[in-house]
Amino acid sequence: MFHKIKTQTRRWKQKVRGAVFVEYLLLLTIIGIGAIAGLTTLRGALINELMDLANAINAINS
């Protein structure tokens, strides 16, 4: 009787560990996608600011 309960408990713990792993994997995937999107937006804003700076320097030199 106790052996059967131990076996069922062990299986349940393995399933829970697998579910927690999948949750962490999904969380890291969402964070990764957000980081990539954020860095892409930052890159675009930085390029625009540098273009404005280049145009201002060009206007001073002209």
GIMO-V41393 format. One record per backbone hydrogen bond with DSSP energy under -0.5 kcal/mol. CO is the residue of the C=O (numbers start at 1). NH is the residue of the N-H. E is the energy in kcal/mol with one decimal. If there is no record, write none. Layout:
co->CO nh->NH e->E
co->CO nh->NH e->E
//
This chain:
co->1 nh->5 e->-1.8
co->2 nh->6 e->-2.6
co->3 nh->7 e->-2.4
co->4 nh->8 e->-2.3
co->5 nh->9 e->-2.5
co->6 nh->10 e->-2.5
co->7 nh->11 e->-2.3
co->8 nh->12 e->-2.2
co->9 nh->13 e->-2.4
co->10 nh->14 e->-2.0
co->11 nh->15 e->-2.1
co->12 nh->16 e->-2.3
co->13 nh->17 e->-2.5
co->14 nh->18 e->-2.1
co->15 nh->19 e->-2.2
co->16 nh->20 e->-2.6
co->17 nh->21 e->-2.1
co->18 nh->22 e->-2.1
co->19 nh->23 e->-2.2
co->20 nh->24 e->-2.5
co->21 nh->25 e->-2.4
co->22 nh->26 e->-2.5
co->23 nh->27 e->-2.4
co->24 nh->28 e->-2.7
co->25 nh->29 e->-2.0
co->26 nh->30 e->-2.4
co->27 nh->31 e->-2.4
co->28 nh->32 e->-2.4
co->29 nh->33 e->-2.4
co->30 nh->34 e->-2.3
co->31 nh->35 e->-2.4
co->32 nh->36 e->-2.3
co->33 nh->37 e->-2.3
co->34 nh->38 e->-2.5
co->35 nh->39 e->-2.6
co->36 nh->40 e->-2.1
co->37 nh->41 e->-2.1
co->38 nh->42 e->-2.4
co->39 nh->43 e->-2.4
co->40 nh->44 e->-2.1
co->41 nh->45 e->-2.2
co->42 nh->46 e->-2.5
co->43 nh->47 e->-2.4
co->44 nh->48 e->-2.1
co->45 nh->49 e->-2.2
co->46 nh->50 e->-2.4
co->47 nh->51 e->-2.2
co->48 nh->52 e->-2.2
co->49 nh->53 e->-2.2
co->50 nh->54 e->-2.5
co->51 nh->55 e->-2.5
co->52 nh->56 e->-2.1
co->53 nh->57 e->-2.5
co->54 nh->58 e->-2.4
co->55 nh->59 e->-2.1
co->56 nh->60 e->-1.8
co->57 nh->61 e->-2.1
co->58 nh->62 e->-1.3
//
